[in-house]
Amino acid sequence: MQPNPELERWNTRFSAADYVFGTAPNAFLASQAHRLKPGMTALAIADGEGRNGVWLAQQGLQVTGFDFSPNGLAKAQRLASERQVQIDYQLADITDWDWDAKQYDVITAIFFQFARPAERARIFNGLMRALKPGGFLLLQGYRVEQLKYGSGGPSVAEQLYTEALLRESFAALDILHLASHDDEIEEGAGHKGLSALIDMVGRR
């Protein structure tokens, strides 16, 4: 089997003792707490070290989370144990995830901008299929303008978002919220400083 440079890179990042992106939930995700109800099912994609999946579980949701990094997943499981919540964590690459196996009330897609456009389109389509009718997609990422800040995210413009891209990609959803904004963020050492962000809430 050929080595996967991207997996090796993330495994190395997640091997640090500290949590690369901290243990607090993403601020945009936390701002959507009013949409969440105990007992809802949630899928946290590319959940890394678990900060977002653990927070969802703390809100009373039944959470499935996955990441392709064993080191990230081990830290996510440790964080869940420390916070005394149960999460169904699975080791999986996002390109291999079975989007049709189950539908969820909530899907979180926070800063997963490692996919090239063709691969990203398949993932976006999968996200919509994996939502229950009435379910929410909570997405945050970096806009193209992030390239001038260099405070996190990919350095390739085609992997970054625009409002037009998200509106077109998720046209099948009811877009309840879509906002571009520049804000200071501090999510561990991984995301720190003035950032060009875009948030979206879509409902199937």
Stockholm file with secondary structure:
# STOCKHOLM 1.0

chainA/1-204         MQPNPELERWNTRFSAADYVFGTAPNAFLASQAHRLKPGMTALAIADGEGRNGVWLAQQGLQVTGFDFSPNGLAKAQRLASERQVQIDYQLADITDWDWDAKQYDVITAIFFQFARPAERARIFNGLMRALKPGGFLLLQGYRVEQLKYGSGGPSVAEQLYTEALLRESFAALDILHLASHDDEIEEGAGHKGLSALIDMVGRR
#=GR chainA/1-204 SS CCCCHHHHHHHHHHTSSSCTTCSSCCHHHHHTGGGCCTTCEEEETTCTTSHHHHHHHHTTCEEEEEESCHHHHHHHHHHHHHTTCCEEEEECCGGGCCTTSCCEEEEEEESCCCCCHHHHHHHHHHHHHTEEEEEEEEEEEEBGGGGGTCSSSCSCGGGSBCHHHHHHHTTTSEEEEEEEEEEEEEETTTEEEEEEEEEEEEEC
#=GC SS_cons         CCCCHHHHHHHHHHTSSSCTTCSSCCHHHHHTGGGCCTTCEEEETTCTTSHHHHHHHHTTCEEEEEESCHHHHHHHHHHHHHTTCCEEEEECCGGGCCTTSCCEEEEEEESCCCCCHHHHHHHHHHHHHTEEEEEEEEEEEEBGGGGGTCSSSCSCGGGSBCHHHHHHHTTTSEEEEEEEEEEEEEETTTEEEEEEEEEEEEEC
//
